[in-house]
């Protein structure tokens, strides 16, 4: 793109802030408008953070703009899941091969780091306490309420990006246009943020380099480490039912419940009752829509067009990958046909956005009840053996999603095929030693040949 544009980004969260850096690097003038105050000077959304799991797709986007090392200063590697059973017994499940990790980052800490990097850029300007009240997609005019002065202002950028999250105002305007498809679905679960403080004298009270999970069938609690020695815990719990948010009404109810199901966590959580009753219950929503653009003047990106539940740790990573893909496409587009660019972008990313939405819900089921199942754990060990024996022909679904840049849609489709193979293989396996039986090896080889033939056929078909 040769012509420099005046660009407005609605939303100065993670995706909006990173997008501003990429656009400013190309010489565009970027203004970000954020409803909330500057989070570096004010605490916002208290009790709603959910720590984020930064993985390869996110790191690639950060590296592309040269800020990978700054972010590593506020990130903690997690090498696997640490499972806590009801007796407090621990089981560690590595995420991938040796050296492969996901990274715990504070949403606010990462957002502040991105702002600190982008704000000194003369092409980037932040406008806080600005609430979009009306968006005219035909003229690209946005009416804003200044929450400091209660005055109104109108902007009319050349290009408008909606990076304003799951309840996007820009998307709300698109929903009023013809032939716009929109779908949202809520889980019957909410979440509540809790915490484990740093150990006396500093340091971490439980294993630092792990994502801790207390799986309990139809609910669970997780904990991610912070750089100050604390852990951010999240209780995922049904809204209604015998064991649910609705059922816990008093401090005695709470302590009785936690003492029964999370006994090893209770001594680590001195502020449990205070946090539980003060922090709000957050909802878990999946949002799908199409198209993501309007008239070559406006484009949705990140959660605004594909919000997902947090159970694959890919919401932020998917939003960051949107930016990487858009940046690659900007390299190959000539002239100033932004409408063609936006349409090509949304067609390319929509299948992957739908795929990670499905994968996130499936991973919730795995995390809350399967990870404690001995049969499931055996299957994971067998998959690791197959990956080791056939590194060019088999990669686990988790590795494809988390440790590669393979399209999410490809990972989902391949994962389904591999699931069918594993179901057949596991019928012949009762222990890890059974993997080496000749009949198991013959069956596996036969299934892998079928998988490769199908992959080749698909590739030729697409060509």
BAGUGU-777402 format. One record per residue: residue in one letter; x, y, z of N, C-alpha, C in turn. Coordinates in steps of 0.1 Angstrom, whole numbers, plus 5000, padded with zeros to 4 digits. Layout:
BEGIN
AXYZXYZXYZ ...
***
This chain:
BEGIN
X500849885000500050005000500950125000 X500650214990501550334989501050454996 X499650474996499150595001498950585017 X499450685024499450685038498050725043 X497450655053496050685057496050735071 X494950805074494550835088493650725093 X494150645103493450525107492950545121 X491750505124491250505138491050355142 X491550325154491350195160490450205172 X489250145172488350145183488850035193 X489350065204489849965214491349975215 X491849995227493250005229493749885238 X493049775236493449655243494649595236 X494849465238496049395233496149395218 X495049365211495049355197495149495191 X494349595196494449725191495749795192 X496449775204497749835206498849765197 X498749635195499749575186499449615172 X498249615168497849655154498449795151 X498349885161498750025159500250025155 X501049945162502449935159502749895144 X502049795140502249745126501849845116 X500749915118500250015109501150135109 X501550185121502450295121503750275115 X504250145116505550115109505450135094 X504250125089504050145074503850295071 X503950375081503850515078502450575080 X501450495084500050545086499950615099 X499050715100498750795112497650715119 X497950675132496950595139496550655152 X495250665154494650715166493850595172 X494150565185493350465192492450525202 X491150475202490150535211489750425221 X489850445234489550345244488550405254 X487550325257486450365266486950375280 X487950285284488450285298489550395300 X489850425312491050515315492350435312 X493450505312494750445309495050345321 X495150215317495250115327496650125334 X497550195328498850215335498750315347 X497750385348497550485358496250455367 X495450365362494250335369494050175368 X493550125379493149985379491849965372 X491749885362490549865355490149725355 X488849695354488349555353488849475364 X488849525377489349445388488649315389 X489349205392488749075394488249005381 X488749055369488248995357489448965347 X490648945352491748945343491848825335 X491748705341492148575335493548595328 X494548545335495848545329495848485315 X496748525307496748475293497948375291 X497748285281498848195278499348225264 X500548285264501148335252501848215245 X501548185233502248065226502748115213 X503148015204503948045193503348155183 X502048145181501448245172501548385177 X501348395190501448535196502848585196 X503848495199505248535199505648575185 X505148505175505548545161505048685158 X503948725162503448855159504248965167 X504648935179505449025187506849035181 X507448925177508748925171508749005158 X507548995150507549065138507649215139 X507349265151507449415153508649445162 X509349345166510649365173510449395188 X509349345194509149365208509149235216 X509549125210509548995217510249005230 X511449055230512349055242511749135254 X511149255250510449335261509349255268 X508549175260507449105265507948985274 X509048925270509648815278509948855292 X510148985294510449035308509249025317 X508049015311506849005320506048865318 X506848765312506248635309506948525317 X506148425321506748305328506448185320 X507548105317507247985309506547875317 X505547805311504847695317505147575308 X505847475314506247365306505247255304 X504147265313503047165312501947185322 X501047095323499947105332500347025345 X500047085356500247025369498846995375 X498446865375497146825379497146805394 X496046855401495846835415494546755417 X494746625423493546545425492946585439 X491846525442491046565454491846535467 X492846455467493746425478494946515479 X495046595468496246685467497446625460 X497246505455498346435447498546515434 X499846525431500246605419500646505407 X500246545395500646475383501046575373 X502246565367502646665357502546605343 X501946685334501746645320502446745311 X503646715305504346815296503446855284 X503546975280502747025269503246975255 X504546955253505046915241506446855242 X507246875232508646825233509446905243 X510546855247511446925256511747065250 X511647165258511947305253510747375248 X509547305247508347375243507547415255 X507147535255506347585267505447695262 X504347715270503547835268503847925279 X503548055278503948155287502848225294 X502848235307501848305315502148455315 X501148535311501348675311500048745317 X500248845324499148925329498549005318 X497248995316496549075306496949225307 X496849275319497149415321498549455319 X499449365324500849385323501349385308 X500749295300501149285286500549405279 X499349445282498749565276499549685279 X499949705291500749815295502049815288 X502649705286503949695279503849735265 X502749685258502449725244502249875243 X501549935252501250075252502550155254 X503450105263504750175266505550175253 X505550065245506350055233505750145222 X504450145221503750215210503550365212 X503350405224503050545226504050645222 X505350615224506350715219506450735204 X505850645196505850655182505050785178 X505650875170504850995167503650975158 X503550855152502450825144501250755151 X501450735165500450675173499950765184 X498650785185498150865196497050785203 X497050785216496050715224495050825229 X493750785229492650875234491850785244 X492050815257491350735267490050795271 X489250725278487950775283487050825271 X487150755260486350785248485450675245 X484150695246483150585244482450615230 X482550515221481950525208480450515210 X479650605206478150605208477450575195 X478050605184477450585171478550575160 X478250475151479250455140478450455127 X478750545118478150545105479050485095 X478750365091479750295082479850345068 X478750415064478750465050479750585049 X479750675059480650785059481850775067 X481950655075483050635084483150735095 X482050795098482050885110481750815123 X482450845133482250785146482050895156 X480950885163480650985174481150935187 X481851015194482450975207481951055218 X481750995230481551065242482751075250 X483251195253484351215262483951195276 X484351095283483851055296484451155307 X485551225303486151325313485251445313 X484851495301484251625300482751615298 X482251495294480851465290480551535277 X481551585270481251645257481351535246 X480851575234480951475223481851535212 X482351435205483251475194483051375182 X483351415170483151325159484451315151 X484751195147485951165139485551105126 X486351125116486051065103487351015097 X487950905101489150855096489050795082 X490150775075490150715062489750565064 X490250505074490050365077489650345092 X488750255094488350225108488450075111 X489250055122489349915127488649895140 X487849795140487149755152487849645160 X488649695170489349605179488849615193 X487549635193486849675206486149555213 X486649435210486249315218484949255215 X484549155224483449075221482149155219 X482049265226480849345225481049475217 X481749455206482249565197481049655192 X481349785194480449885189480449895173 X481649875168481849875153481049755147 X481149635154480349525149478849545150 X478549615161477149645163476549725152 X477349815146476849895134476749805122 X477749705121477649615109476449525110 X476049485122474949395124473649465119 X473649595117472449655112472449665096 X473449615090473549615076472949485070 X472649495057472049375051473049265049 X472549135050473349015047474549005057 X474349055069475449035079474948915088 X475748815089475448695098476148715111 X475348685121475948695135475348585144 X476248525152475848425161476648435174 X476048425185476748415198476148305207 X477048245214476548135223477348145236 X476648125247477248135260477247985266 X478347965273478447835281477547855293 X477047745299476347745311477247755323 X478447805321479447825331479847965331 X480248015343480848145344482248125350 X482948235353484248225359484348335370 X485148305380485448395390486948395393 X487548515394488948525396489248515411 X490248435415490748425428492248435428 X492948415439494448425438495148345449 X496348315446497248255456498448355457 X498648415469499648515471501048455470 X502048535469503448485470503748425483 X504648335483505048265496505648365505 X505648345518506348425528507748445524 X508248565524509648595520509848595505 X508748585497508848595482508848455476 X508748445463508748325456507348265454 X507248145448506048085445505647975454 X504447965459504047865469503847735463 X503647725450503547595442504347605430 X504547495423505447495411505247615402 X506347685400506247815392505947785377 X506647695371506647675357505647575352 X504447595356503347495352502047575353 X501047525345499647575346498947465355 X498547515366497947425376496447405373 X495947275374494547245371494047155382 X492847195387492147105397490847065389 X490946955382489846905374488846825383 X487546865381486546795390485346755383 X485446705371484346655363483546765356 X482546825362481846925354482247075359 X483347085366483847215369485347205372 X486047315373487547305376488047445380 X489247445386489947565389491347555383 X491847665378493147675372493947785379 X495247775378496147885384497347905375 X497648035372498748065363499648155371 X501048135370501948215378502148365373 X502448445382502748585380504148615384 X504748715378506248745381506448785395 X505448835402505648875416505548755426 X505448635421505348515430503948475433 X502948545429501548515431501048425419 X499848375421499148295410497748365409 X497348375396496048415393495248285391 X494248265400493348145399492048185393 X491448085385490148105379489347985382 X488148005388487247905391486147905380 X486147795372485047775361483947695367 X482747745368481747685377480347705370 X479447605371478147625365477447745372 X476547815365475747915371474747855381 X474147745377473047685385473347535388 X472647485398472847335401473247315415 X473447185418473847145432475147205436 X476147205427477447265430477547375419 X477347505423477347615413477447745421 X477547845413477647985419476348005427 X475247965422473947985428473847915442 X474547805443474447725455475347775467 X476347855464477247905474476748045478 X476148045490475548175494476248235506 X476948155514477648205526479048165526 X479848225535481248195537481348045541 X480447995549480547855553480247765542 X479347805533479147725521480447715512 X481047825511482247835503483347755509 X483647765522484747695528484547545529 X483247505530482947365531483147305517 X482747375506482947325493484347315489 X485147425491486547425488487347315496 X486947305509487647205517487447065512 X486247035506485946905500486646875487 X486646975478487046955464488447015461 X488847115467490147175465490947185478 X491147075485491647085499493147135499 X493947105489495347145490495447295486 X494447355480494447495476494047585488 X493147545496492647625507493747695515 X494747625520495747685529496547795521 X496547785508497347885500496548005496 X495248015500494348125496493748195508 X494548275515494048345527492948445524 X492848495512491748595509490648525501 X490448395502489548325494488148385495 X487648395508486248435510486048575505 X486948665508486848805504486848815489 X487748745482487748755467486548695461 X486148585467485048515461483748595461 X483448665472482248735473482348885468 X483548935466483749065460483949065445 X484648965440484848965426483648915418 X483448975406482248945398482348805391 X481248755387481148635379481248675364 X482248635357482348665343481648565334 X481148595323480548505313481548455303 X481148345297482048285287481248265274 X481648355264480848365252481748335239 X481148265230481748245216480948335207 X481648405198480948495189481548465175 X480648445165480948425151480148525143 X480748575132480048665124480748665110 X480048725100480548745087479648825079 X480148925070481548955068482149035080 X483449055079484249125089484449275085 X484149305073484449435068483249505061 X483349635058482249705052482849805042 X482649785030482949885019484349925018 X485249845023486749885022487149995031 X486250035040486550145049486750095064 X486049985067486149935081486349785082 X487049745092487349605094487349565109 X486749455112486749395125488049305126 X488549295139489749215141489749165155 X490349045158490348995171489048955176 X488748975189487548925196486348995190 X486449105183485349175177484649095167 X485349005160484748915150484848775153 X485648735163485748585166486148565181 X485348615190485648585204485448435207 X486348385215486348235219486448225234 X485948115239486148085253487648055256 X488148065268489648075270490347935272 X489647825269490247695273491347635264 X491647705253492847655245493947765247 X493647865254494647975256494948045243 X493948055233494248105220493548225216 X492748285225492048405221492948525217 X493948555226494848655223495748615211 X496248485212497148445201496448445187 X495148415187494448425174494248565170 X494048655179493948805176495348855170 X496348815177497748855172498048795159 X497548665156497848605143497048675132 X495848735136495148815126496048925121 X496748985130497649105127498749055118 X499348935121500448885113499948855099 X498848795098498248755084497948885077 X497348985083497049105076498249175072 X499349175080500549235076501249175064 X501149035064501648965052500949005039 X499649015041498749045029499049195024 X499349275034499649415030500949425021 X501849325024503049315016502849285001 X501749204999501549154985500549234978 X499749324984498749404977499349524972 X499049554959499549674953498449774951 X498849904950497850014949497150034962 X495950074962495250114974493850054975 X493749934970492449864970492149794984 X491849874994491649825007490449735008 X489449754999488249664999488649524995 X489449514985489849374981490749314991 X491549394998492449345009491549285020 X490649375025489749335036488949205033 X488449195021487649085017488548955016 X489748975011490648855010491048815024 X491248905033491648875047490548805054 X489248845053488248785061487948645055 X488048625042487848495036488948395041 X490148445042491248355047491148325061 X490748415070490748395084489448335090 X488348345083487048305089487148145092 X487548065083487547915086488447885099 X489547955100490447935112489847985124 X489048105124488448155135487348055140 X486548005131485547905135486147785141 X487247735135487947615140488447635155 X489047745158489647765171488447785181 X487347835177486147845185485647705190 X485647615180485247475183486247405192 X487547425188488547355196488547405211 X488247535213488347585227487247525235 X486047505230485047435238485347285240 X485947225230486347085232487447065242 X488347165243489447155253488947185267 X487847255268487247275281486747135287 X486147055278485746925283486946835287 X488046845279489246775282489846815295 X489946945297490546995309489746965322 X488446975321487646965334487446815338 X487446725329487146585333488046475327 X488646495315489446385310490846385315 X491446495318492846495322493146415335 X492146385343492346305354492046155352 X491646115340491245985336492545905332 X492845795339494045715336494145665322 X492945635316492945585302493345695293 X492845815296493145935288494645965289 X495245955301496645985303497445885295 X497045755295497745655287497745685272 X496545725268496445765253497445885250 X497545975259498446085257499946035256 X500245945264501645885264501845815250 X500845735246500945665233501045765222 X500345875222500445975211501846035211 X502446055223503846105224504846005218 X504545875220505345775213505245775198 X504045795193503845805179504545925173 X504446035180505146155175506646135175 X507146075184508646045185509045945174 X508245855171508545755161508345805146 X507245885145506945935131506846085132 X507946155134507846305136507346375123 X507546325111507146385099505646355095 X505146255103503746215099502746235110 X503146275122502246285133502646395142 X501746485144501946585154500646595162 X500646605175499446605183498646735180 X497346725182496446835180496946955188 X497246935201497747045209498947115204 X499947035199501147085193500847165180 X499947115172499647185160498947325163 X498147325173497447455177498447545184 X499247495193500047575202501447605198 X502147505191503547525188503847525173 X502847565165503047585151502247695145 X502447725132501647825126500647765116 X500447625117499547565108498147625110 X497347635100496047695102495147625112 X494447695120493547625130492647525123 X492147565111491247475104491947345100 X493147355096493947225093494147145105 X494447215117494747135129493447065133 X492247135132491047065136490746945128 X490846965115490546845105491546735108 X492846765109493846665111493646595125 X493246675135493046615148491846515148 X490846545140489746455139490146315133 X490946325123491446205116492346125126 X493146195133494046125143493246065154 X492146135158491346085169490745945165 X490345935152489845805147490845695147 X492145735144493245635144493545595158 X493545695168493845665182492745575188 X491545595184490445505189490745355185 X491145335173491445205168492645145175 X493645225176494945185183494745145197 X493945235204493745215219492945085222 X492245035213491544905215492444795218 X493744805213494744705215495744735226 X495544835233496544885243495944895257 X496544825266496144835280497244905289 X498544905284499644965291500645025280 X501545105285502545165276503345065269 X503544945275504344845269503744785257 X502344785256501644725245501944805232 X502444925233502645005221503644935211 X504544855217505544795208505144655203 X503944615206503444485200503344495185 X503844385178503844385163502444415157 X501344365163500044395157499644545159 X500144605170499844745171500644825161 X501844795159502744865150502144845135 X501744725132501144705118499844785116 X499044785127497744865126498145015124 X499045065132499445205132499945245118 X500845165113501445185100500345195089 X499445095090498345095080497545225080 X497145265093496345385094497145515090 X498445515093499245635088499345645073 X499445525067499445525052498145585046 X497045545052495745595048495645745050 X496145795061496145935065496946015055 X498145955051499046025041498346035027 X497745925023497045925010495946025010 X495146035021494146135021494646275021 X495746295028496446425028496846465014 X497446365007497946394994496846424984 X495746344985494546364977494046514979 X493946544992493346684995494246794989 X495546774990496446874984496346884969 X496246764962496146774948494746834944 X493746804952492446854949492447004950 X493047054960493147204962493947264951 X494947204946495747254935494947254922 
***
